[in-house]
């Protein structure tokens, strides 16, 4: 580009670099799993959302191949025009039965599910109250809706109640929206208390189960089940791309809610339907989650092993390399570090030592951290070796600046 109209891009990129906020992708090779190849070297993968290890499961691959052989590689159009397949409805019914709801609708991604649902339900005369740590897709959906958007302090029911008391009566409808498992912290929302407030102040509640689906609850259906809220009226969204090892998003709840979204959610109406392969793989994954609870048992054994080891490591550390281990009720474990430069240094050192760990920094999160995600398919030795490397990095302390 030679036009001066684009010169500001160089300046903005320079600012991003100086703040240590610049990001770029890394090439991973091999089958999805606990051990992969990064830049030609084997690494133990602690940066994946494939919590149950299903993305590399041959049964999902076989289901996807069979769907391609039957339906082809693409859905070819909007489901309302030409892209609907029986598989789509089978997946929606499987989600409905699993979640204990009346109906479900499947979107082509989780991001599309959130922006389409919120923008369809809310408008300029309405109020959205959102947890300050909500995922970007929830934030985008709220902005697109045209509603008044207010954030409440993370997980703070008292702050949410205060805002409802002050503002609810000024608006036609109100939607409280929150992640169930917060993706960059690992903690859970106080869903029962939020639903109690919603009942009192006549509000809808939408909960994003992207990181709860498949891993929480007796049946693995998510945090709504785990927190005892399956019988409460609410809007449940989730993804097929994390613990379920496929791609796509869903919304499930009352039948009239889902029927309304089929008629009003623009990101479902005006986009190509989920591919047959992804749809079939997600169906296979739900069956495995329901029939193999031992996968969740292994996952939580691994989570507890790593959590205990990290708590001991940080407590015994004599340097300021690691600040704290954030509270977590999920397979997402985050170690806070002092700043963006340090977290980038640690991420590079970990990769060089054979461990792929996400180094997350502002503006994605308010404080820099190493984000470790645990899989059911991690071996105990993988966890032990990771903690040993982290221990050596803690002893070495912060890099010279």
KOLRO-119851 format. One line per 5 residues: number of its first residue (from 1); for each residue y, z, x of C-alpha. Coordinates in steps of 0.02 Angstrom, whole numbers, padded with zeros to 5 digits. Layout:
! residues N
NUM> Y,Z,X ~ ... $
END
This chain:
! residues 401
1> 00000,00000,00000 ~ 00167,-00052,00074 ~ 00287,-00007,-00067 ~ 00401,00142,-00036 ~ 00356,00202,-00211 $
6> 00190,00265,-00140 ~ 00258,00351,00016 ~ 00258,00522,-00068 ~ 00068,00520,-00061 ~ 00071,00537,00129 $
11> 00188,00686,00119 ~ 00083,00771,-00012 ~ -00077,00745,00088 ~ 00008,00819,00241 ~ 00053,00973,00140 $
16> -00127,00990,00081 ~ -00191,00979,00260 ~ -00067,01109,00324 ~ -00120,01231,00189 ~ -00305,01205,00235 $
21> -00333,01142,00057 ~ -00394,00967,00102 ~ -00568,00925,00036 ~ -00692,00787,00071 ~ -00873,00754,00024 $
26> -01026,00781,00132 ~ -01176,00666,00125 ~ -01340,00749,00074 ~ -01505,00658,00090 ~ -01679,00692,00024 $
31> -01750,00762,-00136 ~ -01646,00896,-00222 ~ -01713,01065,-00172 ~ -01691,01218,-00061 ~ -01700,01115,00099 $
36> -01605,00951,00117 ~ -01527,00846,00254 ~ -01340,00853,00286 ~ -01263,00732,00411 ~ -01435,00698,00482 $
41> -01485,00881,00506 ~ -01596,00991,00396 ~ -01504,01129,00303 ~ -01557,01266,00184 ~ -01456,01232,00027 $
46> -01358,01381,-00042 ~ -01225,01268,-00122 ~ -01321,01198,-00270 ~ -01312,01239,-00456 ~ -01495,01188,-00473 $
51> -01540,01369,-00509 ~ -01719,01339,-00567 ~ -01758,01200,-00443 ~ -01787,01074,-00582 ~ -01681,00931,-00513 $
56> -01824,00885,-00397 ~ -01966,00926,-00517 ~ -02084,00777,-00535 ~ -02103,00808,-00722 ~ -01918,00773,-00751 $
61> -01932,00617,-00644 ~ -02084,00557,-00742 ~ -01993,00585,-00908 ~ -01841,00489,-00845 ~ -01948,00343,-00783 $
66> -02041,00333,-00948 ~ -01875,00330,-01042 ~ -01809,00189,-00932 ~ -01966,00089,-00962 ~ -01947,00113,-01149 $
71> -01758,00103,-01175 ~ -01685,00029,-01016 ~ -01563,00106,-00894 ~ -01410,00127,-01005 ~ -01366,00173,-01183 $
76> -01252,00018,-01185 ~ -01116,00086,-01298 ~ -01045,00225,-01405 ~ -01179,00311,-01506 ~ -01083,00273,-01665 $
81> -01082,00086,-01628 ~ -01236,00036,-01530 ~ -01291,00170,-01409 ~ -01388,00297,-01512 ~ -01572,00323,-01468 $
86> -01704,00432,-01549 ~ -01709,00528,-01385 ~ -01531,00587,-01411 ~ -01575,00666,-01577 ~ -01735,00742,-01505 $
91> -01631,00825,-01369 ~ -01504,00891,-01495 ~ -01643,00963,-01603 ~ -01724,01043,-01450 ~ -01558,01126,-01404 $
96> -01535,01185,-01584 ~ -01708,01265,-01591 ~ -01688,01343,-01419 ~ -01517,01416,-01457 ~ -01559,01471,-01634 $
101> -01414,01373,-01711 ~ -01400,01245,-01851 ~ -01360,01086,-01755 ~ -01303,01018,-01587 ~ -01213,00868,-01515 $
106> -01241,00797,-01340 ~ -01097,00727,-01236 ~ -01108,00620,-01079 ~ -01043,00763,-00970 ~ -00994,00944,-00985 $
111> -00813,00902,-00949 ~ -00812,00778,-01094 ~ -00891,00909,-01207 ~ -00753,01034,-01173 ~ -00602,00920,-01183 $
116> -00670,00831,-01337 ~ -00715,00989,-01432 ~ -00555,01086,-01401 ~ -00441,00938,-01433 ~ -00534,00900,-01595 $
121> -00524,01078,-01662 ~ -00347,01127,-01614 ~ -00174,01053,-01640 ~ 00012,01085,-01622 ~ 00016,01223,-01753 $
126> -00123,01323,-01669 ~ -00146,01453,-01533 ~ -00274,01453,-01392 ~ -00305,01613,-01294 ~ -00399,01579,-01133 $
131> -00469,01686,-00994 ~ -00364,01655,-00838 ~ -00520,01609,-00737 ~ -00585,01479,-00859 ~ -00657,01316,-00792 $
136> -00542,01167,-00767 ~ -00621,01074,-00912 ~ -00576,01213,-01033 ~ -00398,01215,-00967 ~ -00384,01026,-00984 $
141> -00453,01028,-01161 ~ -00329,01161,-01212 ~ -00183,01062,-01142 ~ -00242,00900,-01224 ~ -00252,00983,-01394 $
146> -00064,01008,-01404 ~ -00088,01189,-01457 ~ 00009,01335,-01385 ~ -00097,01398,-01240 ~ -00087,01576,-01174 $
151> -00198,01656,-01042 ~ -00259,01835,-01043 ~ -00306,01936,-00890 ~ -00481,01898,-00829 ~ -00609,01988,-00937 $
156> -00475,02106,-01003 ~ -00510,02141,-01186 ~ -00358,02255,-01201 ~ -00242,02116,-01143 ~ -00325,01994,-01263 $
161> -00302,02116,-01407 ~ -00119,02143,-01362 ~ -00085,01956,-01366 ~ -00177,01936,-01531 ~ -00077,02077,-01607 $
166> 00086,01999,-01551 ~ 00052,01816,-01585 ~ -00092,01781,-01703 ~ 00011,01786,-01864 ~ 00127,01648,-01801 $
171> -00008,01513,-01796 ~ -00120,01421,-01918 ~ -00281,01435,-01817 ~ -00328,01529,-01660 ~ -00466,01490,-01534 $
176> -00521,01613,-01401 ~ -00605,01516,-01261 ~ -00700,01584,-01112 ~ -00836,01547,-00987 ~ -00991,01652,-01012 $
181> -01032,01654,-00826 ~ -00878,01622,-00719 ~ -00924,01487,-00596 ~ -00820,01545,-00448 ~ -00853,01732,-00467 $
186> -01023,01752,-00548 ~ -00974,01887,-00674 ~ -00998,01882,-00863 ~ -00868,01883,-01001 ~ -00863,02033,-01121 $
191> -00926,01924,-01264 ~ -00973,02058,-01392 ~ -00798,02135,-01381 ~ -00716,01964,-01390 ~ -00814,01923,-01548 $
196> -00764,02090,-01625 ~ -00581,02047,-01596 ~ -00609,01872,-01667 ~ -00679,01947,-01826 ~ -00530,02064,-01844 $
201> -00396,01933,-01810 ~ -00479,01784,-01896 ~ -00510,01681,-01739 ~ -00638,01554,-01681 ~ -00728,01585,-01516 $
206> -00790,01452,-01396 ~ -00898,01502,-01249 ~ -00942,01389,-01102 ~ -01124,01420,-01053 ~ -01128,01296,-00908 $
211> -01190,01427,-00785 ~ -01285,01533,-00912 ~ -01396,01399,-00989 ~ -01575,01409,-00927 ~ -01562,01570,-00828 $
216> -01502,01712,-00941 ~ -01589,01789,-01091 ~ -01770,01820,-01135 ~ -01793,01636,-01178 ~ -01672,01572,-01047 $
221> -01552,01504,-01178 ~ -01399,01585,-01098 ~ -01277,01728,-01095 ~ -01254,01724,-01284 ~ -01437,01773,-01301 $
226> -01429,01895,-01154 ~ -01278,01985,-01228 ~ -01357,01998,-01401 ~ -01238,01879,-01490 ~ -01354,01742,-01555 $
231> -01321,01789,-01736 ~ -01131,01795,-01721 ~ -01025,01644,-01775 ~ -00962,01553,-01622 ~ -00954,01384,-01535 $
236> -01074,01367,-01389 ~ -01049,01235,-01256 ~ -01161,01206,-01106 ~ -01217,01080,-00977 ~ -01380,00990,-00940 $
241> -01331,00966,-00758 ~ -01358,01136,-00678 ~ -01513,01240,-00716 ~ -01582,01096,-00820 ~ -01573,00974,-00675 $
246> -01507,00824,-00771 ~ -01334,00767,-00830 ~ -01229,00789,-00986 ~ -01156,00924,-01096 ~ -01187,00993,-01269 $
251> -01103,01091,-01407 ~ -01206,01189,-01531 ~ -01167,01297,-01682 ~ -01146,01280,-01870 ~ -01197,01115,-01949 $
256> -01023,01080,-02018 ~ -00946,01110,-01845 ~ -01060,00979,-01767 ~ -01032,00856,-01908 ~ -00845,00876,-01885 $
261> -00858,00843,-01697 ~ -00957,00684,-01728 ~ -00809,00623,-01829 ~ -00665,00693,-01728 ~ -00711,00723,-01544 $
266> -00635,00575,-01450 ~ -00737,00601,-01292 ~ -00897,00579,-01394 ~ -00839,00442,-01512 ~ -00760,00328,-01382 $
271> -00881,00339,-01235 ~ -01054,00273,-01194 ~ -01198,00387,-01244 ~ -01297,00486,-01117 ~ -01421,00376,-01024 $
276> -01602,00375,-01084 ~ -01660,00440,-00915 ~ -01542,00591,-00916 ~ -01584,00627,-01098 ~ -01772,00626,-01067 $
281> -01755,00731,-00908 ~ -01655,00863,-01002 ~ -01786,00867,-01139 ~ -01922,00896,-01010 ~ -01819,01032,-00927 $
286> -01794,01130,-01089 ~ -01982,01127,-01118 ~ -02013,01193,-00942 ~ -01884,01332,-00961 ~ -01965,01388,-01123 $
291> -02144,01383,-01059 ~ -02123,01442,-00879 ~ -02026,01607,-00881 ~ -02096,01644,-00708 ~ -01964,01524,-00638 $
296> -01827,01641,-00699 ~ -01923,01789,-00632 ~ -01927,01710,-00458 ~ -01743,01668,-00470 ~ -01693,01846,-00510 $
301> -01805,01916,-00373 ~ -01712,01804,-00250 ~ -01542,01853,-00320 ~ -01581,02038,-00301 ~ -01645,02014,-00123 $
306> -01488,01922,-00068 ~ -01370,02038,-00162 ~ -01444,02194,-00081 ~ -01440,02116,00091 ~ -01260,02060,00075 $
311> -01203,02230,00013 ~ -01283,02312,00165 ~ -01212,02182,00284 ~ -01033,02201,00221 ~ -01044,02392,00216 $
316> -01102,02397,00398 ~ -00982,02264,00463 ~ -00857,02325,00592 ~ -00745,02170,00583 ~ -00630,02103,00448 $
321> -00722,01937,00435 ~ -00793,01979,00263 ~ -00682,02072,00141 ~ -00800,02112,-00003 ~ -00943,02051,-00112 $
326> -00877,02007,-00284 ~ -00967,02088,-00433 ~ -01094,01968,-00507 ~ -01223,01963,-00646 ~ -01284,01789,-00603 $
331> -01358,01685,-00461 ~ -01179,01654,-00399 ~ -01136,01775,-00258 ~ -00964,01766,-00177 ~ -00907,01844,-00014 $
336> -00718,01860,-00004 ~ -00637,01817,00163 ~ -00457,01841,00220 ~ -00388,01663,00207 ~ -00422,01477,00189 $
341> -00431,01442,00376 ~ -00563,01578,00399 ~ -00672,01519,00255 ~ -00668,01341,00321 ~ -00717,01402,00494 $
346> -00860,01504,00422 ~ -00922,01359,00316 ~ -00928,01246,00468 ~ -01017,01377,00572 ~ -01147,01402,00435 $
351> -01180,01216,00422 ~ -01200,01207,00610 ~ -01327,01348,00596 ~ -01428,01255,00464 ~ -01358,01328,00302 $
356> -01258,01236,00171 ~ -01136,01358,00089 ~ -00981,01316,-00014 ~ -00818,01369,00069 ~ -00701,01386,-00080 $
361> -00515,01413,-00064 ~ -00353,01397,-00162 ~ -00303,01314,-00273 ~ -00481,01313,-00344 ~ -00486,01504,-00335 $
366> -00353,01637,-00308 ~ -00436,01704,-00149 ~ -00541,01617,-00018 ~ -00727,01649,-00023 ~ -00900,01592,00028 $
371> -00990,01545,-00133 ~ -01179,01564,-00118 ~ -01292,01503,-00257 ~ -01473,01558,-00267 ~ -01620,01452,-00325 $
376> -01792,01499,-00389 ~ -01864,01386,-00256 ~ -01785,01477,-00109 ~ -01914,01564,-00001 ~ -01884,01747,00049 $
381> -01873,01684,00229 ~ -01727,01570,00181 ~ -01630,01721,00119 ~ -01674,01828,00268 ~ -01621,01693,00391 $
386> -01456,01664,00299 ~ -01414,01849,00306 ~ -01454,01853,00493 ~ -01334,01709,00526 ~ -01199,01792,00420 $
391> -01226,01951,00519 ~ -01196,01860,00682 ~ -01037,01782,00612 ~ -00976,01953,00555 ~ -01002,02023,00730 $
396> -00908,01876,00805 ~ -00760,01913,00692 ~ -00617,01797,00645 ~ -00580,01640,00746 ~ -00434,01642,00865 $
401> -00276,01565,00788 $
END
